[in-house]
């Protein structure tokens, strides 16, 4: 009954999107049950089911616009990091399913980081980084001789009208950036500057006018040379908006200079039914598994969980006799056979933190930090000392992390500096967040990005706070004795609307910590636990 009720509620709610909600005919067999996720650090879900199969997502939580690099037996992957810094955390795998974090590549705030290109050319690693920034947008390049860095300081390329660069090398050895809108620009031999004008080279395939999409928005080109062909994969239909909008199309050419022939099977990936497990699927790349088989990585929103952002999905690819390819994983709701070969690394990382070290850029990141933001935090004696800033999360660059489960709880001991206010947040951006903070006398409730009720605080300047997020239903608990006894806070919240289709920005709802006012507030024993539904 529970699943039927959820389907009915979901169908009613999604009807507001203007989409049809088809249901199976009476007497149709129920779909086979999907195996539960295996659980890893902090009970977080992991894709590898341990029986030769996996479930999507391969990386849960906000992992949009995947940029994949195969480097011998190693795979490196990074994602759009937007307003979070340190950013562009590099992930490492040897089997395409199990991923470990390495180090962030970008430390200086250059703007909101969108879909990047991660490449290796002549033994050197490159990241081409589009940003939305004031006074104008640009695309930057950084390089390193090792994937863990150090990475160079960002160099602007002067490309103010495009996003989503993809580095490509032509059959003649020329280097290019392919850009949004079907455009490209020539790069210098060292890849560090543009050497010519932007030119239009490709008109993407257009979907039927009656489809429900966000907009045409050709973006995210990815160029792959396979055999005698160059293949260009593009996203159209808009990244969010209707779940049926975002899609994957492809074209090919025997030369980097075109002409480009449209794939006869376009679109290759598209959500067509709002009951599907994944919405708005797009921004795809191709990659070879250790055994030489081909796969595609792209992103999608989990059904009903816009708040988790776009998550990283893995889809098997089949080549056809006419030299084209197709994705074969269907709607990705069922387990799939794992790529063959390779070695499974321990997947993910714990989100709990005893603050023995300061894990900026791997676990924690600041929202839209100032140049000196990192000086606000230090660790000593298994405690995080967090210098206050601003008056609330909206003005205080909170410390945030990415949680990839639909239900979870987190808690932390907080010891205020004199005159300070601090607490816990579920933070989308500086205009949309929820949470609970306190000063020595009163609580402060954060809701809809505003500071609301201020009931009396019975615990004084030190307490432990727990947040429970169970499928968007939020409850808070406080303890004045280190977690031995708890008092449920008398204001609950519902946060399913804290997402891009309400606020814009392409972000996710992240758990985190904030400190406002004077002095250094002390945080200890941060514990995260994913909850199974």
PETAPE-V140032 format. One record per residue. N is the residue number from 0. RES is the residue in one letter. SS is DSSP state (H for helix, E for strand, C for the rest). Layout:
# PETAPE-V140032
[[N RES SS] [N RES SS]]
This chain:
# PETAPE-V140032
[[0 X C] [1 X H] [2 X H] [3 X H] [4 X H] [5 X H] [6 X H] [7 X H] [8 X H] [9 X H] [10 X H] [11 X H] [12 X H] [13 X H] [14 X H] [15 X H] [16 X H] [17 X C] [18 X C] [19 X C] [20 X C] [21 X C] [22 X C] [23 X C] [24 X C] [25 X C] [26 X C] [27 X C] [28 X C] [29 X C] [30 X C] [31 X C] [32 X C] [33 X C] [34 X C] [35 X C] [36 X C] [37 X E] [38 X E] [39 X C] [40 X H] [41 X H] [42 X H] [43 X C] [44 X E] [45 X E] [46 X C] [47 X E] [48 X C] [49 X C] [50 X C] [51 X C] [52 X E] [53 X E] [54 X C] [55 X C] [56 X C] [57 X C] [58 X E] [59 X C] [60 X C] [61 X C] [62 X C] [63 X C] [64 X C] [65 X C] [66 X E] [67 X E] [68 X E] [69 X E] [70 X E] [71 X C] [72 X C] [73 X E] [74 X E] [75 X E] [76 X E] [77 X E] [78 X C] [79 X C] [80 X C] [81 X E] [82 X C] [83 X E] [84 X E] [85 X C] [86 X E] [87 X E] [88 X E] [89 X E] [90 X E] [91 X E] [92 X E] [93 X C] [94 X C] [95 X C] [96 X C] [97 X C] [98 X C] [99 X E] [100 X E] [101 X E] [102 X E] [103 X E] [104 X E] [105 X E] [106 X C] [107 X C] [108 X C] [109 X C] [110 X C] [111 X E] [112 X E] [113 X C] [114 X C] [115 X C] [116 X E] [117 X E] [118 X E] [119 X E] [120 X E] [121 X C] [122 X C] [123 X E] [124 X E] [125 X E] [126 X E] [127 X E] [128 X E] [129 X E] [130 X E] [131 X E] [132 X C] [133 X C] [134 X C] [135 X C] [136 X C] [137 X E] [138 X E] [139 X E] [140 X E] [141 X E] [142 X E] [143 X E] [144 X C] [145 X C] [146 X C] [147 X C] [148 X C] [149 X C] [150 X C] [151 X C] [152 X C] [153 X C] [154 X E] [155 X E] [156 X C] [157 X C] [158 X C] [159 X C] [160 X C] [161 X C] [162 X C] [163 X C] [164 X C] [165 X E] [166 X E] [167 X E] [168 X E] [169 X C] [170 X C] [171 X C] [172 X C] [173 X C] [174 X E] [175 X E] [176 X E] [177 X E] [178 X E] [179 X H] [180 X H] [181 X H] [182 X E] [183 X E] [184 X E] [185 X E] [186 X E] [187 X C] [188 X C] [189 X C] [190 X C] [191 X C] [192 X C] [193 X E] [194 X C] [195 X C] [196 X C] [197 X C] [198 X E] [199 X E] [200 X C] [201 X C] [202 X C] [203 X C] [204 X C] [205 X C] [206 X C] [207 X C] [208 X C] [209 X C] [210 X C] [211 X C] [212 X C] [213 X C] [214 X C] [215 X C] [216 X C] [217 X C] [218 X E] [219 X E] [220 X E] [221 X E] [222 X E] [223 X E] [224 X E] [225 X E] [226 X C] [227 X C] [228 X E] [229 X E] [230 X E] [231 X E] [232 X E] [233 X E] [234 X E] [235 X E] [236 X C] [237 X C] [238 X C] [239 X C] [240 X C] [241 X C] [242 X C] [243 X C] [244 X C] [245 X C] [246 X E] [247 X E] [248 X E] [249 X E] [250 X E] [251 X E] [252 X E] [253 X C] [254 X C] [255 X C] [256 X C] [257 X C] [258 X C] [259 X C] [260 X E] [261 X E] [262 X C] [263 X C] [264 X C] [265 X C] [266 X C] [267 X C] [268 X E] [269 X E] [270 X C] [271 X C] [272 X C] [273 X C] [274 X C] [275 X C] [276 X C] [277 X E] [278 X E] [279 X E] [280 X E] [281 X E] [282 X E] [283 X E] [284 X E] [285 X E] [286 X E] [287 X E] [288 X C] [289 X C] [290 X C] [291 X C] [292 X C] [293 X E] [294 X E] [295 X E] [296 X E] [297 X E] [298 X E] [299 X E] [300 X E] [301 X E] [302 X C] [303 X C] [304 X E] [305 X E] [306 X E] [307 X E] [308 X E] [309 X E] [310 X E] [311 X E] [312 X E] [313 X E] [314 X E] [315 X E] [316 X E] [317 X E] [318 X E] [319 X C] [320 X C] [321 X C] [322 X C] [323 X C] [324 X E] [325 X E] [326 X E] [327 X C] [328 X C] [329 X C] [330 X C] [331 X C] [332 X C] [333 X C] [334 X C] [335 X E] [336 X E] [337 X C] [338 X C] [339 X C] [340 X C] [341 X C] [342 X C] [343 X C] [344 X C] [345 X C] [346 X C] [347 X C] [348 X C] [349 X C] [350 X C] [351 X C] [352 X E] [353 X C] [354 X C] [355 X C] [356 X C] [357 X C] [358 X C] [359 X E] [360 X C] [361 X C] [362 X C] [363 X E] [364 X E] [365 X E] [366 X E] [367 X C] [368 X C] [369 X C] [370 X C] [371 X C] [372 X H] [373 X H] [374 X H] [375 X H] [376 X E] [377 X E] [378 X E] [379 X E] [380 X C] [381 X C] [382 X E] [383 X E] [384 X E] [385 X E] [386 X E] [387 X C] [388 X C] [389 X C] [390 X C] [391 X C] [392 X H] [393 X H] [394 X H] [395 X C] [396 X C] [397 X C] [398 X E] [399 X E] [400 X C] [401 X C] [402 X C] [403 X C] [404 X C] [405 X C] [406 X E] [407 X E] [408 X E] [409 X E] [410 X E] [411 X E] [412 X E] [413 X E] [414 X E] [415 X C] [416 X C] [417 X C] [418 X C] [419 X C] [420 X E] [421 X E] [422 X E] [423 X E] [424 X E] [425 X E] [426 X E] [427 X E] [428 X E] [429 X C] [430 X C] [431 X E] [432 X E] [433 X E] [434 X E] [435 X E] [436 X E] [437 X E] [438 X C] [439 X C] [440 X C] [441 X E] [442 X E] [443 X E] [444 X E] [445 X E] [446 X E] [447 X C] [448 X C] [449 X E] [450 X E] [451 X C] [452 X C] [453 X C] [454 X C] [455 X E] [456 X C] [457 X C] [458 X C] [459 X C] [460 X C] [461 X E] [462 X E] [463 X E] [464 X E] [465 X E] [466 X E] [467 X E] [468 X E] [469 X E] [470 X C] [471 X C] [472 X E] [473 X E] [474 X E] [475 X E] [476 X E] [477 X E] [478 X E] [479 X C] [480 X C] [481 X C] [482 X C] [483 X C] [484 X C] [485 X C] [486 X E] [487 X E] [488 X C] [489 X C] [490 X C] [491 X C] [492 X E] [493 X E] [494 X C] [495 X C] [496 X C] [497 X C] [498 X C] [499 X H] [500 X H] [501 X H] [502 X H] [503 X C] [504 X C] [505 X C] [506 X C] [507 X C] [508 X C] [509 X E] [510 X E] [511 X E] [512 X E] [513 X E] [514 X E] [515 X E] [516 X C] [517 X C] [518 X C] [519 X E] [520 X E] [521 X E] [522 X E] [523 X E] [524 X E] [525 X E] [526 X E] [527 X E] [528 X E] [529 X E] [530 X C] [531 X C] [532 X C]]
